[in-house]
């Protein structure tokens, strides 16, 4: 395989990649770089974790650094559109260490946070804008940014933007970029109206497909656990109490919040990620998961495209998704970049037919096992000793909310603390700085800043299960667990869409 230098990347960029531990291109990068570096329009398709981000970041940086023009106030030189705030943030994180040695500046633009810092950075001048369509459209209408100097436009996860209904806004944004500029589109799939964008905005594009979304990942194991509804929570507690990072997906925001609360009450350090959290809480929780402060993240499908965290050993579909594409994108949070991983789907009797159809369409042949709490397979799927932390009993009493959106005594001023399940009680919702809800922003709940639970073993809570060599999950019938039946799926796999 060719090296980055042989593919034409400038020496400073190759050196910056080496400092990040990146020395060899992935197949999607090796296939597209000769064309993208030459300024051609490119369609790149590859499954989640195949290296698409560097596939467009590297030529964008190389071409901007070599170009004769310089940044101007309010007129960025490159635009990357992404469907979610989390994805936009992670794209910028990939760019920053590479852009600095080249003297290039970047910023993110999305809803859910104050617009004023974004306006200030645009006014000061940036080379690259990574944006969600809604907030960028707001800045365009207010005149705080113009796109007439854009040299390169990238659409990342365009099919997901189509799923979220962003295509009309994307078309209006693209219409304001110069037609002579380079356009790149990278996505796991190229359907759902994406071809409309291709025909309208791309000129004689080169298409590269490497590892389509339907291709099975050889290092990923798929298991379906057929269980009774009352066994759902104790099985989840057992799996998530094992060492390593676990990502748990639910169908709705309310179920993500409820399950997080029950895991924490059962002694599993967990945080939540969904649209009802404000941006600061979402950022804190994702940082807690990335750093290991909380080893379990409970999320809705908002996280399936936006999370790029290394070493996620286990993905659990606590609720089977509606569509097979959602299953693939959720599952793609593990076994990334050649690493191994395990995917577990929890299935009740009522979901058998839907899960069978789901896995068939996804091209997956999972191993199905009927089991309950304490089954030896759980120790194989999530090996290691189960540990449980001290966790406060769940307080279901309503909280009064102050004008700042913090519950009295919540400790909101403690920076860096993950947003725990108590953050969103009170039901009061607000909009950040009067901004309309755009992009993937959902109504915000009042948020406090209770810290995540630690990693100490819960006193008296874990005992060795006979003959298994591991610790059994704590009892789920008492106050600490909230009751096994308290977290109930109640919906079929083919039911309502995720929120």
C-alpha positions as CSV (number, residue, x, y, z in Angstrom):
1,X,0.0,0.0,0.0
2,X,1.2,3.5,-0.8
3,X,2.3,5.9,2.0
4,X,0.7,9.3,2.6
5,X,3.8,10.9,1.1
6,X,3.6,8.7,-2.0
7,X,-0.1,9.7,-2.3
8,X,1.0,13.4,-2.5
9,X,0.4,14.8,1.0
10,X,2.8,17.7,1.9
11,X,5.6,16.9,4.3
12,X,4.3,19.1,7.2
13,X,0.9,17.2,7.0
14,X,2.6,13.8,6.9
15,X,4.7,14.8,10.0
16,X,1.5,16.0,11.8
17,X,-0.2,12.7,11.1
18,X,2.8,10.8,12.5
19,X,2.6,12.7,15.8
20,X,-1.0,11.4,16.0
21,X,0.2,7.9,15.4
22,X,-1.2,7.7,11.9
23,X,1.4,6.4,9.4
24,X,-0.6,4.3,6.9
25,X,-3.7,5.3,4.9
26,X,-6.9,3.3,5.2
27,X,-8.2,1.9,1.9
28,X,-10.8,4.6,1.5
29,X,-8.1,7.2,1.9
30,X,-5.7,5.6,-0.5
31,X,-8.4,5.3,-3.1
32,X,-9.6,8.9,-2.9
33,X,-6.6,11.0,-2.1
34,X,-5.1,11.0,-5.7
35,X,-8.3,12.5,-7.0
36,X,-9.2,14.8,-4.1
37,X,-5.7,16.3,-4.0
38,X,-6.1,17.0,-7.7
39,X,-9.3,19.0,-7.0
40,X,-11.7,16.4,-8.4
41,X,-15.3,16.1,-7.1
42,X,-15.4,12.8,-5.2
43,X,-18.1,10.5,-3.8
44,X,-16.7,8.3,-1.1
45,X,-18.7,5.4,0.4
46,X,-17.4,3.3,3.3
47,X,-18.9,1.8,6.4
48,X,-18.6,3.5,9.8
49,X,-15.0,3.3,11.1
50,X,-13.5,2.9,7.7
51,X,-11.5,6.2,7.8
52,X,-13.8,8.5,5.9
53,X,-13.1,11.6,8.0
54,X,-9.4,11.7,7.1
55,X,-10.5,10.9,3.6
56,X,-11.8,14.4,3.2
57,X,-9.9,16.3,6.0
58,X,-6.4,15.5,4.5
59,X,-7.0,16.8,1.0
60,X,-8.9,19.8,2.3
61,X,-6.0,20.8,4.5
62,X,-3.4,20.1,1.9
63,X,-5.2,22.2,-0.8
64,X,-5.9,25.1,1.5
65,X,-2.3,25.2,2.7
66,X,-1.0,25.3,-0.9
67,X,-3.6,27.8,-2.1
68,X,-2.6,31.5,-2.7
69,X,-5.6,33.0,-0.9
70,X,-5.8,33.8,2.8
71,X,-8.7,33.9,5.2
72,X,-10.9,37.0,5.4
73,X,-13.3,38.1,8.1
74,X,-16.7,36.4,7.7
75,X,-15.6,34.5,4.6
76,X,-14.3,31.0,5.3
77,X,-12.4,29.1,2.6
78,X,-13.8,25.6,3.3
79,X,-17.1,24.2,4.6
80,X,-17.8,20.8,6.1
81,X,-21.5,20.1,6.7
82,X,-22.4,17.4,9.3
83,X,-25.8,16.2,10.6
84,X,-25.2,16.4,14.4
85,X,-23.3,18.5,16.9
86,X,-21.3,15.5,18.2
87,X,-20.1,14.6,14.7
88,X,-19.2,18.3,13.9
89,X,-17.2,18.4,17.2
90,X,-15.3,15.2,16.4
91,X,-14.5,16.3,12.9
92,X,-13.0,19.5,14.3
93,X,-11.0,17.5,16.8
94,X,-9.5,15.5,13.9
95,X,-8.7,18.7,12.1
96,X,-7.1,20.8,14.9
97,X,-3.8,19.0,15.4
98,X,-3.2,18.9,11.7
99,X,-4.3,22.4,10.9
100,X,-2.1,24.2,13.5
101,X,1.3,23.4,11.9
102,X,-0.1,24.6,8.5
103,X,-1.3,27.9,10.0
104,X,-5.0,27.2,9.3
105,X,-7.8,28.1,11.7
106,X,-11.1,26.2,12.1
107,X,-14.4,26.6,14.1
108,X,-17.6,24.8,14.6
109,X,-21.1,26.1,14.2
110,X,-24.2,24.4,15.6
111,X,-27.3,25.0,17.7
112,X,-27.8,24.5,21.4
113,X,-25.1,27.0,22.4
114,X,-24.8,30.7,22.3
115,X,-24.4,32.2,18.8
116,X,-22.2,35.1,20.0
117,X,-18.9,33.3,20.3
118,X,-19.5,31.8,16.8
119,X,-20.1,35.2,15.4
120,X,-16.9,36.5,17.0
121,X,-14.8,33.8,15.5
122,X,-16.4,34.3,12.1
123,X,-15.7,38.0,12.3
124,X,-12.1,37.3,13.2
125,X,-11.7,35.1,10.2
126,X,-11.3,31.3,9.9
127,X,-10.2,29.0,7.1
128,X,-12.5,26.1,7.8
129,X,-16.1,26.0,9.2
130,X,-17.5,22.7,10.4
131,X,-21.3,23.2,10.7
132,X,-24.7,21.8,11.2
133,X,-27.1,23.1,8.5
134,X,-29.6,24.9,10.8
135,X,-27.4,27.2,12.8
136,X,-25.2,28.0,9.7
137,X,-28.4,29.0,7.9
138,X,-29.2,31.4,10.7
139,X,-25.8,33.1,10.4
140,X,-26.2,33.3,6.6
141,X,-29.6,35.0,7.0
142,X,-28.2,37.4,9.6
143,X,-25.2,38.3,7.4
144,X,-22.5,37.1,9.8
145,X,-21.0,34.7,7.3
146,X,-20.8,34.6,3.5
147,X,-19.9,31.6,1.4
148,X,-18.7,33.3,-1.7
149,X,-15.1,32.5,-0.9
150,X,-15.6,28.8,-0.3
151,X,-13.0,26.7,-2.3
152,X,-13.9,23.3,-0.9
153,X,-17.3,21.9,0.3
154,X,-17.7,18.6,2.1
155,X,-20.9,16.8,3.0
156,X,-20.4,14.2,5.7
157,X,-23.0,11.6,6.4
158,X,-25.3,13.1,3.7
159,X,-27.7,10.2,3.9
160,X,-28.2,10.9,7.6
161,X,-28.9,14.6,6.8
162,X,-31.5,13.4,4.4
163,X,-33.0,11.1,7.2
164,X,-33.2,14.2,9.5
165,X,-34.9,16.3,6.9
166,X,-32.0,18.7,6.3
167,X,-31.7,18.4,2.5
168,X,-33.7,21.6,1.6
169,X,-31.5,23.6,4.0
170,X,-28.4,21.9,2.6
171,X,-29.4,22.8,-1.0
172,X,-29.9,26.4,0.0
173,X,-26.5,26.5,1.6
174,X,-24.8,24.8,-1.3
175,X,-26.4,27.3,-3.7
176,X,-24.4,30.1,-2.0
177,X,-21.0,28.4,-2.6
178,X,-19.2,29.0,-5.8
179,X,-20.0,26.4,-8.5
180,X,-16.3,26.3,-9.5
181,X,-15.3,25.0,-6.0
182,X,-14.4,21.4,-5.2
183,X,-17.2,19.2,-3.7
184,X,-16.7,16.0,-1.7
185,X,-19.4,13.7,-0.3
186,X,-18.5,11.0,2.1
187,X,-21.1,8.7,3.6
188,X,-21.9,5.1,4.6
189,X,-24.7,5.0,2.0
190,X,-25.6,7.1,-1.0
191,X,-29.4,6.9,-1.0
192,X,-32.3,8.8,0.5
193,X,-32.2,11.6,-1.9
194,X,-28.5,12.1,-1.8
195,X,-28.3,11.5,-5.5
196,X,-30.3,14.8,-5.9
197,X,-27.4,16.6,-4.3
198,X,-24.9,14.8,-6.5
199,X,-26.7,15.7,-9.8
200,X,-27.2,19.3,-8.8
201,X,-23.9,20.2,-7.2
202,X,-21.2,17.8,-8.3
203,X,-19.3,17.9,-11.6
204,X,-18.2,14.6,-13.1
205,X,-17.6,13.0,-9.7
206,X,-15.3,10.0,-9.1
207,X,-17.0,7.4,-7.0
208,X,-15.1,5.1,-4.6
209,X,-16.9,2.4,-2.5
210,X,-14.8,0.6,0.1
211,X,-16.5,-1.7,2.5
212,X,-20.2,-0.8,1.9
213,X,-22.5,-0.4,4.9
214,X,-23.8,-3.9,4.2
215,X,-20.4,-5.6,4.4
216,X,-20.0,-7.6,7.6
217,X,-17.1,-6.7,9.9
218,X,-15.0,-9.7,10.4
219,X,-13.8,-8.5,13.8
220,X,-17.3,-7.9,15.1
221,X,-19.4,-10.6,16.9
222,X,-23.2,-10.3,16.9
223,X,-25.4,-11.9,19.5
224,X,-29.1,-11.8,20.1
225,X,-30.2,-12.6,23.7
226,X,-33.7,-13.9,23.9
227,X,-35.0,-13.1,27.4
228,X,-38.1,-12.3,29.5
229,X,-39.0,-8.7,29.9
230,X,-38.3,-8.8,33.7
231,X,-34.8,-10.0,33.0
232,X,-33.8,-7.1,30.8
233,X,-32.5,-4.9,33.5
234,X,-30.5,-7.5,35.5
235,X,-28.9,-8.7,32.3
236,X,-27.9,-5.1,31.3
237,X,-26.5,-4.5,34.8
238,X,-24.4,-7.7,34.5
239,X,-23.0,-6.8,31.1
240,X,-22.3,-3.1,31.9
241,X,-20.6,-3.9,35.2
242,X,-17.8,-5.7,33.4
243,X,-14.5,-3.9,32.6
244,X,-14.3,-1.6,29.6
245,X,-16.5,0.9,27.7
246,X,-20.1,-0.1,26.9
247,X,-22.5,1.8,24.6
248,X,-26.2,1.1,25.2
249,X,-28.8,2.2,22.7
250,X,-32.5,2.9,23.5
251,X,-35.3,3.9,21.2
252,X,-36.4,7.2,22.9
253,X,-35.0,10.0,25.0
254,X,-37.2,9.2,28.0
255,X,-36.0,5.6,28.0
256,X,-32.4,6.6,27.8
257,X,-32.8,8.8,30.8
258,X,-34.8,6.1,32.8
259,X,-32.3,3.4,32.0
260,X,-29.3,5.6,33.0
261,X,-30.9,6.3,36.3
262,X,-31.5,2.6,37.0
263,X,-27.9,1.6,36.0
264,X,-26.5,4.3,38.3
265,X,-28.8,3.1,41.1
266,X,-27.5,-0.4,40.5
267,X,-23.9,0.7,40.9
268,X,-22.9,1.1,37.2
269,X,-21.3,4.5,36.5
270,X,-23.4,5.6,33.5
271,X,-24.2,8.8,31.7
272,X,-26.8,9.6,29.1
273,X,-26.7,11.2,25.6
274,X,-29.9,12.4,23.9
275,X,-31.7,15.4,22.5
276,X,-33.2,16.6,25.7
277,X,-29.8,17.4,27.2
278,X,-28.4,20.9,26.7
279,X,-25.1,21.1,24.7
280,X,-23.0,21.6,27.8
281,X,-24.4,18.5,29.4
282,X,-24.0,16.5,26.2
283,X,-20.4,17.6,26.0
284,X,-19.7,16.7,29.7
285,X,-21.2,13.3,29.4
286,X,-19.4,12.4,26.2
287,X,-16.1,13.6,27.8
288,X,-16.9,11.4,30.9
289,X,-17.4,8.4,28.7
290,X,-14.3,9.1,26.6
291,X,-12.1,9.6,29.7
292,X,-13.5,6.5,31.5
293,X,-15.1,8.4,34.4
294,X,-18.3,6.8,33.3
295,X,-17.7,3.5,31.5
296,X,-21.3,3.2,30.2
297,X,-23.1,5.6,27.8
298,X,-26.8,5.2,27.3
299,X,-27.8,6.9,24.1
300,X,-30.5,7.4,21.5
301,X,-29.7,7.1,17.8
302,X,-28.3,10.6,17.9
303,X,-25.1,9.0,19.0
304,X,-24.9,6.3,16.2
305,X,-23.4,8.7,13.7
306,X,-21.7,11.2,16.0
307,X,-19.7,9.2,18.5
308,X,-16.1,8.3,17.7
309,X,-14.7,6.9,21.0
310,X,-11.8,4.4,20.9
311,X,-12.0,1.1,22.6
312,X,-15.8,0.6,22.9
313,X,-15.7,-3.1,23.6
314,X,-19.5,-3.7,23.7
315,X,-22.5,-2.2,22.0
316,X,-25.9,-3.2,23.4
317,X,-29.2,-2.7,21.6
318,X,-31.4,-2.5,24.7
319,X,-34.2,-1.6,22.2
320,X,-33.8,-3.1,18.7
321,X,-33.7,-0.2,16.2
322,X,-36.4,0.4,13.7
323,X,-34.3,0.1,10.5
324,X,-31.4,-2.1,9.6
325,X,-29.2,0.9,8.7
326,X,-29.7,2.2,12.2
327,X,-28.5,-1.2,13.5
328,X,-25.4,-1.0,11.4
329,X,-24.5,2.5,12.4
330,X,-25.1,1.8,16.1
331,X,-23.1,-1.4,15.9
332,X,-20.3,0.5,14.1
333,X,-19.3,2.3,17.4
334,X,-17.3,-0.9,18.2
335,X,-14.8,-2.8,16.1
336,X,-13.5,0.4,14.5
337,X,-10.3,0.7,12.5
338,X,-9.6,-3.0,12.6
339,X,-10.2,-3.5,16.4
340,X,-12.5,-6.2,17.6
341,X,-15.9,-5.8,19.3
342,X,-19.1,-7.4,20.4
343,X,-22.7,-6.4,19.6
344,X,-25.6,-7.6,21.7
345,X,-29.3,-7.2,20.9
346,X,-31.8,-7.8,23.7
347,X,-35.0,-9.4,22.3
348,X,-38.3,-10.4,24.0
349,X,-40.9,-12.8,22.6
350,X,-42.8,-10.0,21.0
351,X,-39.8,-8.8,19.1
352,X,-38.6,-12.1,17.6
353,X,-40.0,-11.5,14.1
354,X,-38.9,-7.9,13.9
355,X,-35.3,-8.7,15.0
356,X,-35.1,-11.6,12.6
357,X,-36.1,-9.2,9.7
358,X,-33.8,-6.5,11.0
359,X,-30.7,-8.7,11.1
360,X,-31.5,-10.3,7.7
361,X,-31.7,-6.9,6.0
362,X,-28.5,-5.9,7.7
363,X,-26.7,-8.9,6.3
364,X,-25.9,-10.2,9.8
365,X,-26.2,-13.8,11.0
366,X,-26.2,-13.4,14.8
367,X,-25.9,-16.2,17.4
368,X,-29.2,-16.3,19.3
369,X,-29.3,-17.6,22.9
370,X,-32.3,-17.9,25.2
371,X,-31.1,-16.9,28.7
372,X,-31.7,-15.2,32.0
373,X,-29.6,-13.5,34.7
374,X,-26.5,-15.5,35.7
375,X,-26.2,-17.4,32.4
376,X,-22.5,-18.3,31.6
377,X,-22.7,-16.6,28.2
378,X,-22.9,-13.2,29.8
379,X,-19.4,-13.7,31.2
380,X,-18.1,-14.6,27.8
381,X,-19.7,-11.6,26.1
382,X,-18.4,-9.2,28.7
383,X,-15.4,-10.9,30.4
384,X,-13.9,-9.7,33.6
385,X,-14.9,-9.2,37.2
386,X,-18.1,-7.2,37.8
387,X,-17.6,-4.1,40.0
388,X,-20.2,-1.8,41.4
389,X,-19.8,1.7,42.7
390,X,-21.6,3.4,45.6
391,X,-24.6,5.2,44.2
392,X,-27.2,7.4,45.9
393,X,-30.7,6.1,46.0
394,X,-32.8,7.5,43.2
395,X,-34.9,10.5,44.4
396,X,-38.1,10.7,42.4
397,X,-39.4,13.9,44.1
398,X,-39.7,16.9,41.7
399,X,-37.1,19.5,41.9
400,X,-37.6,23.3,41.9
401,X,-35.7,24.9,39.1
402,X,-34.0,28.3,39.3
403,X,-33.9,30.9,36.6
404,X,-30.5,29.5,35.6
405,X,-32.0,26.1,35.0
406,X,-30.2,24.4,37.9
407,X,-31.9,22.6,40.7
408,X,-31.1,24.2,44.1
409,X,-28.1,22.5,45.7
410,X,-27.3,20.7,42.5
411,X,-23.7,21.9,42.3
412,X,-24.0,23.2,38.7
413,X,-20.9,25.3,39.1
414,X,-18.7,22.3,39.3
415,X,-17.1,22.2,35.9
416,X,-16.4,19.0,34.1
417,X,-18.9,16.9,36.1
418,X,-21.0,14.5,33.9
419,X,-24.7,15.1,33.7
420,X,-26.3,12.4,35.7
421,X,-29.9,11.3,35.4
422,X,-31.1,13.9,38.0
423,X,-30.0,16.7,35.6
424,X,-33.2,16.8,33.7
425,X,-35.9,16.6,36.4
426,X,-38.3,19.5,36.7
427,X,-39.6,19.4,33.1
428,X,-38.8,23.1,32.4
429,X,-37.4,23.6,29.0
430,X,-35.7,26.6,27.5
431,X,-33.9,27.7,24.3
432,X,-30.3,28.8,24.4
433,X,-30.1,32.6,24.1
434,X,-33.4,32.7,22.3
435,X,-32.1,30.8,19.4
436,X,-34.5,28.6,17.5
437,X,-34.1,24.9,17.8
438,X,-32.1,23.8,14.8
439,X,-30.1,20.8,13.6
440,X,-30.5,17.9,15.9
441,X,-31.3,20.2,18.9
442,X,-34.3,18.9,20.9
443,X,-36.1,20.8,23.7
444,X,-33.7,21.2,26.6
445,X,-34.5,20.1,30.1
446,X,-33.2,22.0,33.1
447,X,-29.8,20.6,33.9
448,X,-27.8,20.4,37.1
449,X,-24.3,19.1,37.4
450,X,-24.2,16.1,39.8
451,X,-20.9,14.3,39.4
452,X,-20.8,10.7,38.0
453,X,-20.3,7.9,40.5
454,X,-16.8,6.5,41.0
455,X,-15.3,3.2,40.3
456,X,-15.2,1.7,43.8
457,X,-16.8,-1.6,44.5
458,X,-20.2,-1.2,46.2
459,X,-19.9,-2.5,49.8
460,X,-21.5,-5.9,50.1
461,X,-23.0,-5.5,46.6
462,X,-21.0,-8.0,44.5
463,X,-20.5,-11.7,45.3
464,X,-18.9,-14.4,43.3
465,X,-21.4,-16.5,41.3
466,X,-20.9,-20.1,42.0
467,X,-18.9,-21.9,39.3
468,X,-18.5,-18.8,37.1
469,X,-15.5,-17.1,38.5
470,X,-17.1,-13.7,38.2
471,X,-19.2,-11.4,40.3
472,X,-23.0,-11.6,40.1
473,X,-25.1,-8.6,39.2
474,X,-26.6,-7.0,42.3
475,X,-30.2,-7.9,43.2
476,X,-32.6,-5.8,41.2
477,X,-35.7,-6.0,43.4
478,X,-34.8,-3.4,45.9
479,X,-34.5,0.4,46.1
480,X,-31.0,0.5,44.6
481,X,-32.0,-1.1,41.3
482,X,-35.4,0.4,40.8
483,X,-36.8,-3.0,40.0
484,X,-36.2,-5.1,37.0
485,X,-39.7,-4.4,35.5
486,X,-39.2,-0.7,35.9
487,X,-37.3,-0.5,32.6
488,X,-39.7,-2.1,30.0
489,X,-39.4,-2.1,26.3
490,X,-43.1,-2.0,25.7
491,X,-42.6,-1.5,21.9
492,X,-41.9,-3.8,19.0
493,X,-38.7,-3.5,17.0
494,X,-40.6,-2.2,14.0
495,X,-42.6,0.3,16.1
496,X,-42.2,4.0,16.5
497,X,-39.1,5.8,15.1
498,X,-36.3,6.8,17.4
499,X,-36.2,10.2,18.8
